[in-house]
Amino acid sequence: MRYRVAVTTIRDLARLADVSVATVSRVFNNPEVVSQETREHVLRVAARVGYQPNESARTLATKKSYMIGLIWDTDHRRPGWRHPFLQEILIGLKTALSERGYHLLLLATSEREDSDKDVYLRAVKRHNLDGVVFIDNGTRDPALDVLAASGVPCVSLDRPVSGPRTTYVTSDNVGGARSAVARLHARGCRTIATITGPVRTRPGAERLDGYRAELAALDLPYRPELVVEGDFYLAGGYAGMRRLLDLPHRPDGVFVAGDEMAVGALRAITEAGLAVPEDVALIGFDDIELAALVPPGITTIAQDKAGFGTAAATALVEMIDSAEDEAPPPTVLPTTVVLRGTA
């Protein structure tokens, strides 16, 4: 059923939703203090009648823009935007911020000079942003350090940051990698290799640390020739697996530090006429949708993708709402083993 009444004020909406004006105000200004049931009810009624909150009035009343900046390397030479895991993270982040009344604005600054260390801070001021989320791309950009030191609330994904109002969200990369190696060992694998992510990134480095730690715990030797650096993408996994299969004594188990690379590695194994997991067992990391669709299904270490967005949004809004120069502690999300056909 659709309402035929023209709704232009918050009082009209409150009457139609059978709630108080204060409740409607909270739904649009401070949704976290309203129960999910009430929030969804008010938003359903608002959608039916085409009600739009007065953003200008809300901004003046709260001195907030309700805009969050997203900083990620947008250089056209980098394929980062198409990575399925990061796409799912962004969806979770956008959803979590929207539930709290915030919008997400992409800050694309890839054409700047490297010496321009204030570029992000200027963008924040120009757009009157309440806070910023940035994603690790493996570089140590001085402009991000300047932004973090400025006092602007910042949350980083997979990258430690230092500043008065900064924190970060990451996964238990070390523990997840250890679980992967332990799973391969439990299957009977004794020559366990790894295709890492870029070791300049925190996830790439920590997953390699976890691989080495679990080998030591299992009293298996660390052999440098069994470690191939990848790039988190299909081609890197394919090329890395080809290198491992060319060894005089090929591995019987491989921990691949990203599912998209694991798909490429799986292709290389099957092209070599080998069976998975009988000849080579394989386990990935991330639990992207494709991992379940590629036969026989890639065993993987699942990250909490929705949890990334929720944790980042919660931490950022907490800092924005706080009058103090303080930040919540970093969030380390647990990982879980998802068993499928490759290991």
Secondary structure, 3 states (H helix, E strand, C coil): CCCCCCCCCHHHHHHHHCCCHHHHHHHHHCHHHCCHHHHHHHHHHHHHHCCCCCHHHHHHHHCCCCEEEEECCCCCCCCHHHCHHHHHHHHHHHHHHHHCCCEEEEECCCCCCCCCCCHHHHHHHHCCCCEEEEECCCCCCHHHHHHHHCCCCEEEECCCCCCCCEEEEEECHHHHHHHHHHHHHHCCCCCEEEEECCCCCHHHHHHHHHHHHHHHHCCCCCCHHHEEECCCCHHHHHHHHHHHHCCCCCCCEEEECCHHHHHHHHHHHHHCCCCCCCCCEEEEEECCHHHHHCCCCCEEEECCHHHHHHHHHHHHHHHHHCCCCCCCCCEEECCEEECCCCC
